[in-house]
Amino acid sequence: MTPRILAVEPRPDFKLRLTLSSGEQRDFDCTPYLERGIFKALKDVQAFQRAYVAFDTVCWPGELDLAPETLLARSVVVPAGGEATAMRR
C-alpha cells in the first residue's frame, strides 16, 4: 500500500520535509520546478512557505499542487534524527 502524505514542512532551501502515514520522513527538492510555468510563483520564499497538505498531496494557495506520485518517487529518505540521504524509492 502506498503511504499517504500526512504533513509538510517547507524548508528554507526550497525543500519540502514530508511526513508519511508509514512514519517515514522524506525530503523533496522543489528547485528544479521553480523555473517551470505556474511554479515560478513559488520562487517567492513567503509563497513557498505557505505549503499545506490536502487530498494526500502538497498544495499552495492559487490551486498549485504537486502529484503525490512525483513527491514520493523523487524524494529522499530522512533517517531518524538526520538529514536526507540520496537513496530513492
Sequence and secondary structure as in RCSB ss.txt:
>XXXX:A:sequence
MTPRILAVEPRPDFKLRLTLSSGEQRDFDCTPYLERGIFKALKDVQAFQRAYVAFDTVCWPGELDLAPETLLARS
VVVPAGGEATAMRR
>XXXX:A:secstr
    EEEEEE TTSEEEEEETTS EEEEE GGGTTSGGGGGGGSHHHHTT EEETTEEEETTTEEE HHHHHHT 
EEE TTS   S B 
